[in-house]
Amino acid sequence: MKHKVLKTILFIVLCLAGVVTVLPFVWMVFSSFKTNGEIEALEQTILPKEPILDNYLNLQENFNFLGYFTNSIMIAVIVTVLVVYTSCICGYVLGKYQFKGKNVIFGFVMMTMMIPWSVTIIPRYTMFMKAGLQDTYLSLILPVMVSGFGIFMMKQNMETIPDELIEAARMDGSNEFQTFHKLILPLCKNGISAIAIFQFLWVWEDYLWPYLMIDSENKQLLAVGLTLFNGRYSTDYGGLFAATTISILPVIIVYVIFQKRFVAGVASGAVKG
């Protein structure tokens, strides 16, 4: 009886937390169909009184939304692919090979996860400026193409793969390149999905680094571009909500597609054996 009561209370608390979390997003989506006057009115309603599509139809006219959106998709996909591949390779080496200094290297990888991004941003910015990478996409890709978190996740994932499978592949004449790409990668789909979702979200939502490194408006990413809706005397809230609503669609689509593999990947990376 006590267990059922606690379970019911926990369910109610989680439902309330879910409503509090989702409600602002629901209000934003419905507000994207409102006029600025209705959005700024003292009396607020969830549903628009007179729904309009102008906020969506005028996005490209008043704001280079398509350009920013395309740039963000391109960078997010490139970085995600690179992080997944480098994490798989490093995780495979650290998880399945025995060599001197292995634990030291893994300890160094773990150490990078403990250093806050804000601590390294100034020396990184100075280094990239001196290297002449200001206003280039390389400045956005190079700092994040190797992920300590991704390596840790894939190392844990690799250790769940039986060594006998790898030995059998080698005995059948498979070289290391073929073993990794044809045997190991297909067995790590869950871990790959988890890392891909995490990395895509991090890149898609990153604001400060693109703001510092990219100067050209035609190269800028969507997270920074959305700030252009803030005018000197007023803000186009309707257009801002419409752009933000569209900008969260890729995140929702990626999560819905890989949801099951994401949960399985996180679980396999958290538990060894």
N, C-alpha and C positions, 0 to 999 in steps of 0.2 A: 504493500500500500504506500509506504513512504517513497519507494522508488518511483511509483507512478506519479505521485504528487510532484516530486522533483523534476521528473521528465516533462510533466505538463507545464510547470513554471518555466523551465528552460525553453520549451517550445514557444511559449507566449513571449518571453524576452527576445528570442531570436526573430520572431515575427515582427515585433515592434521595432527592433533594430533594422530589419529589412525594409520596413515601411519608411523609417526615417532616412535611410540611405537612398532608397529609390525615388522617393517623392520629389526631391529637387530636380532630378533628371526628367521625371514625367512632366513637371511644371515647365521646364525649359523646352521640351519638345512641343508641348501645346502652345507655349508662348511664341514659338517661332512662326506661328500662324496668326499672331496678333499684330496690330499696329503699335508703333512706339508709344502713342498716346494711351492705349489700353494697358500696355506693359508698365508705364510710369504712373498709372492712376492709383489713387489711395485705396480704392476698393478692388481687391484682386479676386479673380476666379480662376479655377483650373482650366476650364474649357473657354476658348475664345468666343466672344459675343458675335463677332462678324469675321469668320475665318478668311484669311487672304493668303495668296501664294506669292505675292510680290517679293517677300523676303528671300525666297529661293530663286525666283526668276531673275532678280536683279543682282544676284551675287557676283556673277562674272562681269557685269557692267560696272559696278561700283568697286569691285575688289577682285584682284587676280587669284580667285579661289582655286580654279583648276590648275594653275601653275604651281601654287604652294602645295596643293594636294598631291599632285604628281611627283614633285620633289620629295615630299615626305614618304610616299609609298616606295619610291626608288631607293632612298637611303635606308629605310627600315628593312626592306627585303634584302638588300645587299649585306647590311651589317648582320642581320639574322642568319643568313646563309653562311657567312664567314665564321660567325661565333659558333654555330652548330658544328661546322666541319672541324674547326680548330679544337673545340671542346671534345669532340669524338676522338680525334687523333691523340690528343694529350691524355685523355681519360683511358684510352686503350693502352698506351705505353705505360702509364703509371699503374694501371690495374692488372695488366697481364704480363709485363716484362719484369725481370729481376736484374737489377744492376746497382752498382755502388752509387750512393748519393740520391737514390730514389726518394727516401723519406725527407731528405733535406729539400729537394725540389718541391715535393708536395707541401712541405711546411711553408716554403716561400709563397707558393700559390695561395695557401690558406691565409697567410699574412696579408696579402694584397686585399683580401676581403674585409680586413679589419681597419683599413685606412680609409677614412671618409673622403668622398669625392671633393668636398670643399677644401681639403688640405692640399690637394695636388693641383687644383685648378690654376693657381697663379704660375707655378713653375711650368706647367704644361702649356699654358697660354704663351709664356715668354719663349719657350722652346719652339713652338710652332710658328711664332712670329719671326724668329731668327731664321728658321728654315724656309721662309717664304711661302708658307702654306695658308696664309690668310686668304679668305674668300675662295677657298677651294673645297670640294667635297672630300678630298683626302683628309682634311683636318677633322672631319666628322666621322670618318670611317676608321682611321688608324688607331685612335685612342681606345676604341671599344671592340676591335675585331678579335681580341682574345679576352675571354671572361673567366676569372677565377671561380666564380660561382658555377659556370657551365662545366669547367674542368672537374670540380668537386662532384657535381651531379653525375657526370658521365663516368668518372672513376668508380663511384658507388654502383652505377648501373652495370659497368663492365664486369665487376666482381661477381655478379649474379649469373654470368654466362659460364657454363662448365668448361674447364680447360680441355676436356676430352674432345669437345667439338672442334676446337682449334687444332689440336693434334691430329684429328682425323682428316681435317682439310689439308693440312701440310703433307700427310702421308699419301693423300690422293694427288699430290703434285701441285697444289695451290701455293703460289708465292704469297708474300706478306701483303702486297698490294691487292691481290684478288681476295685474300682471306678477309681483309678489312672491309672492302667495298661490297663483296657479295655475301659474306656471312655475318660479320659483326654489325654493320649498319642496319640491315633488316631486322636483327634481333633487338635493336635499341630504339625502335619506333616510339615507344612510350616516353622514354627519357628525352629523345629528340623533340617530341611534341611539347613537353614541359618547358624545355629551354627555349624553344622557338617562341612560345607564347610570352614568356617572361621578357625575352630580349626585344621582341617586337613592341611590347608595351613600353619598355624603358626608352627605346629610341623614338617611338611615336610621340611620347609625352615630354621628351627632353626639350627644355626651353633655353636655359642659360648658355650652354655651350654653342648651339647654333647662333644665338644672339651675339655672342662675342666674336665668333669666327667668320660669319657670313655677312658681307656688306652689301652685295648686289641684291636688288629686290627680286630679280628674276631667278635667283638661286636660293632664296630664302625658303625655310620650311613652314609648315602650316601652324605649328605651335606659336611661332614668333609672328607670323602673318596675322593671326587673329587679333593681336594687339593694335593693329591698324584701324580697327573699328572704333577705338577710343579717340574721339575728336578733341579739339581744343576746348570747345564749349559744351558739347553734347556727345552722346554715344548712340550709335545705331544699334540698339539692343535687339531689334527684330532680326537684322542681318547677322548680328553676332550669334544669336541663338540658332539661327538656321545653319550657319557655317559650323558651329560646334556640334549640332545634331548630326550633320553629315560626317564630321570628323571622327565621331565615335563609332560609326558603322563598321569600318574595317576591324576595329578591336572586337566588337561584338561578333562579327562574322568569323574571325579567326578563333575566338574562344568557343563558339557554338560548334564549329567543325571539329576542333581538337579537344573538346571537353573531356570525353572519356579517357583518351590517351593522356591528357594532362594530369588527371587525378592518378592514373596508374603510374605515370612517370615520376610524379612527386613521391608516391608511396615507395616505388622501387629504389629511388635515390636516397630515401630517408632510412631504409632498413637494409642492412647488409646481410647477404646470405639468402 
